[in-house]
Amino acid sequence: MKKTPLKISIALLVIFLLTGCGERIEDLEQVAPGEKIVIKFSHVVAEDTPKGLAAKKFAELAAKRTGGRVEVQVFPNSTLYADGEEMNALRSGAVQIIAPSTSKLGDMFPRWQVFDMPYAFESVDEIHRAMNGSMGKTLYGDLEKGGIYPLAFWDNGFKQITNRVRPLVHPSDFRGLTFRIMINSRILEEQFRLLGAVPVQMRFNEVYDALSSRAVDGQENTVSNIVTQKFHEIQPYLTVSNHGFMGYVVMADQKFWLGLPPDIRAKLEEVMKEVTDWEREQAMIINERDMKVLQESGKVKIHLQTPEEKWEWKRALAGLEKKLEEILGAKMFSELNNNDKNVLSSQYLRSSPTTLPRIETSLVIMGSIDLFSGCSLTREFSL
Ligand code: LMR
């Protein structure tokens, strides 16, 4: 056998020692298959939405920060599971993370319907404050008792209403129209009933077909969902009402999450925190961007609700407060009214429209974005 010269052996030994002692560069491809943790993240919206982009970012950062040990596979657009299937899939272990809208938790965790209460929240900041306070504690507590591990609260934005028949200015304009609503929310159902319309619960992935075949006349959603689903191309009227909030609870099954190796879990939770901050900014940017898309499409007449009209709608919807009280329980309901200013509308309803503070031209789509600066709050305008 040929002998390796001594000099070469020493050089090899030095290289080996140096690379062994230096900073370890983790090669994402080098994780043994047995060591890899695969997390399936299923959601129902398009990739180019706040939730869609944040799910992808979470996957990227999770791989990077765990040196490839965690692979998050994201399934957008209901490709794996649709509304109504996601929760079972999570519980059975078919997927490990989902991020449904709060409304869709209404059957199992009814108190999350608080976000469906029209005009309960005036701004996204108010919502974040409530979620960081006693309201969040109660809501997250409900999930934990039900075996769910809440990972984050992501924003989309305030909902607007579209339809194919006429501009929706006064409550009477709703009479006789049919509207798609998200599944599982009694508050949303009642909201449309009180306005004289007919609510139809429907999965998100069925909405476009239902609108284009005229199975329903309209729907409510955020601007980013309206644009990415192309609802505006078949719905000629949109009212900017900011009446309800669409947020998401990013969640895992408790047993699965707590069963992860502690170091991995800590890293993933750190990444989730970072992605949540990013997602909230993106939600604002994307809804603003998509409002411009709507304006420039020339396909939809946009009506900005005035403070007087908002008051009319609130009056028509006043019966919902009783229902909300039943759902939340007296304690949470009174906490909302007493501790978190402006959370419920009772005070607002007592004042008359003429004594209401005037809302200037800035539109609250997300936070307070001035989309139409320079425009007066006209009754209706075509863009
Ligand atoms: C809807 O069903 O309209 C929304 O919940 C979709 C989503 O997840 O944003």
Residues whose N, C-alpha, C, O or C-beta is under 5 A from the ligand:
A	BS01	LMR	V44 V45 S101 M182 F204
